[in-house]
Amino acid sequence: MKNNIILTVCVAVAMTFSLPSQAQRLIPKQRGIEVVGSVPLIKGEKFLATDNFGMGASLTRYLGRENYTFVMAEYEQQNMPYRSYNVKTQGCTFAGGLYAPCSF
C-alpha cells in the first residue's frame, strides 16, 4: 500500500511539471547547476532499502548560438543479496562535453 501511494505521488508530481511552460532562454555566459538523487528499483527488494542510493551533480555553461558545455559526476551504490551474504556494488560516472546543434 505504501509503495502504491509513493508511486502515485511521483506520477502526480511528474505530470505537474510536464505541463506546457515558457522555454528557458539560452543567454550567453549563463550558468546552471543540476543536483539529482536516485533510488534503484530492484525486483523483489524493498523500495527504500538501506545502502541503495545514487546522487549526482552537473554544471552547465551556455556559450552562445545554442552551444553549451557541461561537466557531470554521478555516484551509485547498491547492496545486492547473493546466497547468504550481501555484495556491495559502487559506481562512478564522470562526463564532460560540448553541445553544438547541427543545422541542415
KOLVO-304161 format. One record per residue: residue in three letters; x, y, z of N, C-alpha, C in turn. Coordinates in steps of 0.05 Angstrom, whole numbers, padded with zeros to 5 digits, always signed. Layout:
<pts>
ALAXYZXYZXYZ;...
</pts>
This chain:
<pts>
MET+00017-00024+00000+00000+00000+00000+00017+00025+00000;LYS+00038+00025+00017+00056+00048+00019+00070+00053-00008;ASN+00078+00032-00022+00091+00035-00048+00072+00047-00069;ASN+00047+00039-00068+00027+00050-00087+00023+00080-00082;ILE+00022+00088-00057+00019+00117-00051+00043+00133-00061;ILE+00067+00122-00055+00092+00136-00064+00092+00138-00095;LEU+00085+00116-00109+00085+00116-00138+00064+00136-00148;THR+00041+00137-00136+00020+00156-00144+00029+00185-00141;VAL+00042+00191-00119+00052+00218-00114+00074+00225-00134;CYS+00092+00206-00140+00113+00212-00160+00101+00217-00188;VAL+00081+00202-00196+00068+00206-00222+00054+00233-00222;ALA+00041+00240-00201+00027+00266-00200+00046+00289-00202;VAL+00069+00287-00188+00090+00308-00190+00101+00310-00218;ALA+00107+00287-00230+00117+00287-00257+00098+00299-00277;MET+00072+00293-00274+00052+00305-00292+00049+00335-00288;THR+00052+00344-00263+00050+00373-00257+00073+00388-00271;PHE+00097+00377-00270+00120+00391-00282+00122+00387-00312;SER+00106+00369-00324+00107+00365-00352+00087+00382-00367;LEU+00071+00398-00353+00052+00416-00366+00067+00437-00382;PRO+00055+00448-00403+00069+00467-00420+00078+00492-00404;SER+00102+00501-00410+00113+00524-00396+00130+00540-00415;GLN+00138+00563-00407+00155+00580-00424+00183+00568-00425;ALA+00195+00570-00449+00222+00559-00453+00243+00577-00439;GLN+00264+00564-00428+00286+00579-00417+00303+00589-00439;ARG+00311+00614-00437+00328+00626-00458+00357+00618-00453;LEU+00371+00614-00474+00399+00607-00473+00415+00634-00475;ILE+00420+00646-00453+00434+00672-00452+00464+00666-00451;PRO+00480+00678-00468+00509+00673-00467+00521+00678-00439;LYS+00539+00661-00430+00552+00662-00404+00534+00655-00381;GLN+00509+00647-00387+00491+00638-00366+00502+00611-00355;ARG+00500+00607-00329+00510+00582-00317+00486+00568-00303;GLY+00488+00541-00302+00467+00526-00289+00479+00503-00273;ILE+00465+00494-00253+00473+00472-00237+00449+00453-00234;GLU+00454+00427-00235+00433+00407-00231+00443+00387-00210;VAL+00426+00382-00191+00432+00363-00170+00410+00341-00170;VAL+00419+00316-00172+00399+00294-00174+00404+00273-00152;GLY+00383+00260-00144+00385+00237-00126+00368+00215-00137;SER+00375+00190-00132+00360+00168-00143+00360+00144-00124;VAL+00340+00127-00128+00337+00102-00113+00333+00080-00133;PRO+00352+00060-00135+00348+00039-00154+00324+00021-00148;LEU+00310+00013-00169+00287-00005-00166+00296-00033-00173;ILE+00296-00051-00154+00304-00078-00158+00281-00097-00152;LYS+00274-00114-00171+00252-00132-00168+00256-00150-00144;GLY+00236-00152-00126+00237-00169-00103+00252-00156-00079;GLU+00261-00132-00082+00275-00118-00060+00257-00096-00048;LYS+00263-00089-00024+00249-00067-00011+00254-00041-00026;PHE+00234-00023-00028+00236+00001-00044+00258+00020-00033;LEU+00257+00026-00008+00277+00044+00004+00296+00029+00022;ALA+00310+00010+00010+00329-00007+00025+00353+00009+00033;THR+00366+00001+00055+00390+00015+00065+00413+00010+00045;ASP+00430+00029+00042+00454+00028+00025+00447+00027-00005;ASN+00423+00032-00013+00417+00033-00042+00409+00062-00049;PHE+00427+00076-00062+00422+00103-00069+00440+00112-00092;GLY+00434+00135-00103+00451+00147-00123+00449+00177-00121;MET+00470+00191-00129+00469+00221-00128+00488+00231-00150;GLY+00483+00256-00159+00499+00267-00180+00496+00297-00181;ALA+00515+00309-00195+00514+00338-00199+00524+00345-00227;SER+00514+00366-00239+00521+00374-00266+00524+00404-00267;LEU+00545+00414-00279+00549+00443-00283+00547+00449-00313;THR+00533+00470-00321+00529+00477-00349+00536+00506-00353;ARG+00548+00512-00376+00553+00540-00383+00545+00544-00412;TYR+00527+00563-00417+00518+00569-00444+00537+00589-00457;LEU+00546+00582-00482+00566+00598-00495+00554+00619-00514;GLY+00534+00612-00529+00522+00629-00549+00515+00613-00573;ARG+00495+00623-00589+00486+00608-00613+00478+00579-00607;GLU+00465+00575-00585+00454+00549-00576+00476+00529-00569;ASN+00500+00537-00565+00522+00520-00556+00525+00521-00526;TYR+00532+00498-00514+00538+00498-00485+00557+00476-00479;THR+00571+00479-00456+00589+00459-00446+00578+00448-00420;PHE+00586+00424-00413+00576+00413-00388+00597+00394-00376;VAL+00596+00392-00349+00612+00373-00334+00593+00359-00314;MET+00595+00332-00312+00576+00317-00296+00590+00296-00281;ALA+00581+00291-00256+00592+00269-00239+00569+00256-00225;GLU+00569+00229-00225+00548+00214-00212+00560+00191-00196;TYR+00547+00184-00174+00556+00162-00157+00532+00145-00151;GLU+00535+00118-00152+00513+00100-00146+00523+00077-00128;GLN+00507+00069-00108+00515+00048-00090+00491+00029-00086;GLN+00496+00003-00088+00475-00017-00084+00485-00039-00066;ASN+00468-00051-00051+00474-00074-00034+00458-00098-00045;MET+00472-00115-00061+00458-00137-00075+00460-00163-00059;PRO+00438-00176-00053+00439-00202-00038+00449-00224-00057;TYR+00467-00241-00046+00476-00264-00060+00481-00287-00040;ARG+00465-00308-00043+00465-00330-00025+00461-00321+00004;SER+00481-00325+00021+00477-00318+00050+00490-00291+00057;TYR+00501-00276+00038+00513-00250+00045+00506-00229+00024;ASN+00513-00205+00029+00507-00182+00011+00533-00173-00003;VAL+00530-00166-00028+00552-00156-00044+00547-00126-00048;LYS+00565-00110-00039+00562-00081-00043+00575-00073-00069;THR+00559-00060-00086+00569-00050-00112+00569-00020-00112;GLN+00589-00008-00124+00591+00021-00126+00599+00028-00154;GLY+00590+00051-00163+00597+00060-00190+00599+00090-00191;CYS+00619+00100-00206+00622+00129-00210+00622+00135-00240;THR+00610+00156-00248+00610+00165-00276+00618+00194-00277;PHE+00637+00200-00294+00645+00228-00299+00642+00233-00329;ALA+00631+00256-00336+00627+00263-00365+00630+00292-00369;GLY+00638+00300-00392+00640+00328-00400+00637+00330-00430;GLY+00629+00353-00439+00626+00355-00468+00618+00383-00477;LEU+00615+00385-00503+00606+00410-00516+00583+00402-00534;TYR+00561+00416-00531+00537+00412-00547+00536+00434-00568;ALA+00536+00426-00593+00534+00445-00615+00514+00433-00635;PRO+00489+00443-00637+00469+00432-00655+00477+00436-00684;CYS+00469+00417-00701+00474+00418-00730+00449+00429-00743;SER+00453+00447-00762+00430+00458-00778+00433+00448-00807;PHE+00412+00436-00817+00413+00426-00844+00394+00442-00861;
</pts>
